[in-house]
């Protein structure tokens, strides 16, 4: 399922990252790697704040839909 549909505060394992090579590289630079753990801190109008590697990152709905957990 896409990250935007994930349950709040529940750790999820990243299974796949979609999109163009540029988008994948951008997400990997932010810390989103296949096999890594991510959890949704808050969600507002599709945009999400997530916890990745001890950091909180805000991403828009389009990017969150490219991250499958």
Secondary structure, 3 states (H helix, E strand, C coil): CEHHHCCECCCEECCEECCCHHHHHHHHHHCCCCCCEEEEEEEECCEEEEEECCEEEEECHHHHHHEEC
